[in-house]
Amino acid sequence: SVDTSKIITIENTNRSLLLGQQLLDIELFDEDKTIQLASLRGKRMLISIVNSWNPQAFTQISILNSVAKKGQINVAAIFPQETSSRINILKLRGAYNFPMLADQDGLLVEPLNILHLPMNFYISRNGTVESVTYGILGEKEIEENLLN
């Protein structure tokens, strides 16, 4: 049996350490373009860290796509240790229309201490972390957190 109390303690520690911090400004890849994480600043947004091999990721990605289509909230998905070509194929197959970015070298894994996915960051206009959640987020939850 797994001792989940340690996982919960680590998650809570992660959350408190990340709150109010700027996300590391790293290079991410979108198809053949390089994007600096800092370039996503300017509007409150949700960044979801997901993996294409995790079946739960597709649930989260389709919810993000639905939120993005409404145009009120900025969302992005970041895929650590995955290639931009793989993410581009995923994006084309699903006809997703929001930023899906590859962190090819997994540069966010260690600083964010990613333990399990999806990991979600609500980001302020100036790029600081307002809150961190784990697991699948529903449309309503995303909208309530970013529109209020």
Secondary structure, DSSP 8 states (H G I E B T S, - for coil): ---HHHHHHHHHHHHHHHTT-B----EEEETTEEEEGGGGTTS-EEEEE--TT-HHHHHHHHHHHHHHHHSSSEEEEEEET--HHHHHHHHHHHT--S-EEEETT-TTHHHHT--SS-EEEEE-TTSBEEEEEES---HHHHHHHHH-
